[in-house]
Amino acid sequence: MSDASNTMSQNASQGNYSPAAVRRFSEAQRRTKALASPGLADILRLVPSEDQMAKIVLAFGVEAGDVDELTGAGSNMVREQYDLMFPILVTYIRGEQNFNGLRMHLDRVVDGLIRSAYGAANFYETAA
């Protein structure tokens, strides 16, 4: 249990926090855990085999995508974002380029793509 969880549970048992505050804290913990990005092992576990992909195509009436083409499209999208946002988000501090803003933006773009793919894979995994 985290330090925050220990503190909340101890103070709640002593009557320092209202039940509503404890409930809000528990809900925030659940939301934070749900927002955690999937790891590479999670994603690789859901990559369908050719047999699974054939079943998905039949069951849902979707087309199987070309992995290389989809990977290239994602890569191109990130590169285009880099080129577009570079002059806006890269600042100069003491004469040196600071890429923090651009890095944060691209991290969020890539994170969104990964979460989208992971969510779709989870959907088909549970539905098929």
N, C-alpha and C positions, 0 to 999 in steps of 0.2 A: 504494500500500500504506500502511496506517495506521502510526503510530509504534509501536503495540503489535506489529503484525505484523513490522515491521523489527527491533524489539528481540528478539522471540522467535526470528526466523530467524537473526539474528546470534549470539545466545547459544546457540542450538541447534547451530549449526555449530562453535562454540568448545567445545562439550561442557558448557556451563553448565546446560542443561536436559535432563532425561531424555526419551527418545522418547515416553513416556507423557504427560509434561507438555505436550509440543508437540501431541500428538494431542488432549488435553483442550482445549487452547486453540483448536485448529482446529475442534473440534466446537462449542465455545461461540460462535465466530465464525459458523458456519453457522446455529446456532439463533437468534442475534441477527438475522442477515440475514432469516431466515424469519419472524421476529416483526414485522418492519418493516410498519407499516400501509400499505395500498395508498393511492396518491394519487388525486386526483380524476380525472386522466387515465386511470389504470388502470381505475377504475370505469366511466367513460363509455365506454371502449373495449369493455366487456363488456355494456353495455345492449343487449338484443336489439331488433332491428327487429320490425315486425309480422309479416313473413314468417318470421323466425327463431322468433318466439314461437309461430306456428302450427305450425312443425315440432316444436318442443319439446313442445307440447301433444299432438300426434299420437304422437310417439315415446315419450314417458314417461307418457302418460295423466294428466297433471296439468291443473289448471284455470289459465287465465290470470288473474292478479290485476289488479284495478283499481288503477292507479298512484296515483291521488289518495287512494283509500281506504287503501292500504298506507302511503303517506306520512303521512296523518293519524293512523293507528294508531301509527306510530313516534313521531310528535311528541307524541301524547297520553301515551304511555308515559313519555317523558322528562319531560314536565310533571308527571305524577303522582309520579314519583320525586323531582322537585324539591320538590313540596309536602310529600311524606312525609318526606324526609330533611333539609329545611331546619332544623327545630328541633333536630335531632340533630347535624348536621355543621357548622352555622354557629356559630362561637365569637366571643367578644368579646375583643379585645386593645386595651387602653387606651381602652375605651369605644367602639371602632369594630368593626363586624361584619367578621369574617374569613371569606371564602367559599372559602378554599383547599381545605378538606376536601370541601365540596360540589362544587366544580369538578372535583377529582380523581375523585370518584365518578361524576359525570355524564360526564366524559371517557371513563372506562372503559366505562360503559354504552353510549354512542354508538359507541365503538371496537368493542365486541363486536357491535353490530348491523351495522356496516359490514363487519367481517370475515366475519360470517355470510353476508351478502348477496354479498360478493365471492367467498367460497368456493363458494357455490351456483352463482353465475354461471360460475366457472371449471369446475366439475363439468359443467354442461350444455354449456359451450363445447367441452370436450374430448370429451365423450361423444356429442354430436350430430353 
